[in-house]
Amino acid sequence: MAFKVSRIKIFRSMMFGEIGFKKIESAFIMFGIYFITRLLQNILGPHPLPLIINCIRQFF
Protein backbone atom coordinates (compact mmCIF):
# COMPACT_ATOMS: atom_id res chain seq x y z
CA MET A 1 0.00 0.00 0.00
CA ALA A 2 2.89 2.35 0.78
CA PHE A 3 4.34 1.63 -2.67
CA LYS A 4 1.02 2.47 -4.28
CA VAL A 5 0.82 5.74 -2.35
CA SER A 6 4.34 6.73 -3.36
CA ARG A 7 3.54 5.96 -7.01
CA ILE A 8 0.63 8.40 -7.21
CA LYS A 9 2.42 11.03 -5.16
CA ILE A 10 2.28 13.74 -7.83
CA PHE A 11 -1.48 13.65 -8.22
CA ARG A 12 -2.35 13.42 -4.55
CA SER A 13 0.04 16.18 -3.51
CA MET A 14 -2.14 18.61 -5.45
CA MET A 15 -5.15 17.62 -3.31
CA PHE A 16 -3.58 17.26 0.15
CA GLY A 17 -0.55 19.52 -0.09
CA GLU A 18 3.01 18.25 0.13
CA ILE A 19 3.26 18.17 3.94
CA GLY A 20 -0.03 16.35 4.44
CA PHE A 21 0.83 13.79 1.80
CA LYS A 22 4.21 13.00 3.40
CA LYS A 23 2.40 12.37 6.68
CA ILE A 24 -0.02 9.98 4.96
CA GLU A 25 2.85 8.14 3.27
CA SER A 26 4.74 7.70 6.54
CA ALA A 27 1.55 6.50 8.26
CA PHE A 28 1.10 3.77 5.64
CA ILE A 29 4.73 2.69 6.04
CA MET A 30 4.31 2.45 9.82
CA PHE A 31 1.08 0.50 9.33
CA GLY A 32 2.95 -1.93 7.07
CA ILE A 33 5.65 -2.40 9.71
CA TYR A 34 2.91 -3.10 12.24
CA PHE A 35 1.49 -5.94 10.14
CA ILE A 36 4.88 -7.41 9.19
CA THR A 37 5.93 -7.64 12.83
CA ARG A 38 2.82 -9.72 13.62
CA LEU A 39 4.19 -12.46 11.37
CA LEU A 40 7.59 -12.09 13.02
CA GLN A 41 5.95 -12.34 16.44
CA ASN A 42 4.40 -15.70 15.51
CA ILE A 43 7.58 -17.12 13.98
CA LEU A 44 9.99 -16.28 16.83
CA GLY A 45 8.71 -18.95 19.17
CA PRO A 46 8.51 -19.08 22.94
CA HIS A 47 8.53 -16.37 25.61
CA PRO A 48 10.11 -13.62 25.88
CA LEU A 49 10.80 -12.78 22.21
CA PRO A 50 7.13 -12.47 21.11
CA LEU A 51 6.50 -10.18 24.08
CA ILE A 52 9.34 -7.88 23.01
CA ILE A 53 7.99 -7.74 19.45
CA ASN A 54 4.52 -7.04 20.81
CA CYS A 55 5.85 -4.05 22.77
CA ILE A 56 7.49 -2.72 19.59
CA ARG A 57 4.20 -3.20 17.69
CA GLN A 58 2.27 -1.27 20.30
CA PHE A 59 4.78 1.57 20.06
CA PHE A 60 3.98 1.93 16.37
C-alpha positions in Angstrom: 0.0 0.0 0.0 2.9 2.4 0.8 4.3 1.6 -2.7 1.0 2.5 -4.3 0.8 5.7 -2.3 4.3 6.7 -3.4 3.5 6.0 -7.0 0.6 8.4 -7.2 2.4 11.0 -5.2 2.3 13.7 -7.8 -1.5 13.7 -8.2 -2.3 13.4 -4.5 0.0 16.2 -3.5 -2.1 18.6 -5.5 -5.1 17.6 -3.3 -3.6 17.3 0.2 -0.6 19.5 -0.1 3.0 18.2 0.1 3.3 18.2 3.9 0.0 16.3 4.4 0.8 13.8 1.8 4.2 13.0 3.4 2.4 12.4 6.7 0.0 10.0 5.0 2.8 8.1 3.3 4.7 7.7 6.5 1.6 6.5 8.3 1.1 3.8 5.6 4.7 2.7 6.0 4.3 2.4 9.8 1.1 0.5 9.3 3.0 -1.9 7.1 5.6 -2.4 9.7 2.9 -3.1 12.2 1.5 -5.9 10.1 4.9 -7.4 9.2 5.9 -7.6 12.8 2.8 -9.7 13.6 4.2 -12.5 11.4 7.6 -12.1 13.0 6.0 -12.3 16.4 4.4 -15.7 15.5 7.6 -17.1 14.0 10.0 -16.3 16.8 8.7 -18.9 19.2 8.5 -19.1 22.9 8.5 -16.4 25.6 10.1 -13.6 25.9 10.8 -12.8 22.2 7.1 -12.5 21.1 6.5 -10.2 24.1 9.3 -7.9 23.0 8.0 -7.7 19.5 4.5 -7.0 20.8 5.8 -4.0 22.8 7.5 -2.7 19.6 4.2 -3.2 17.7 2.3 -1.3 20.3 4.8 1.6 20.1 4.0 1.9 16.4 
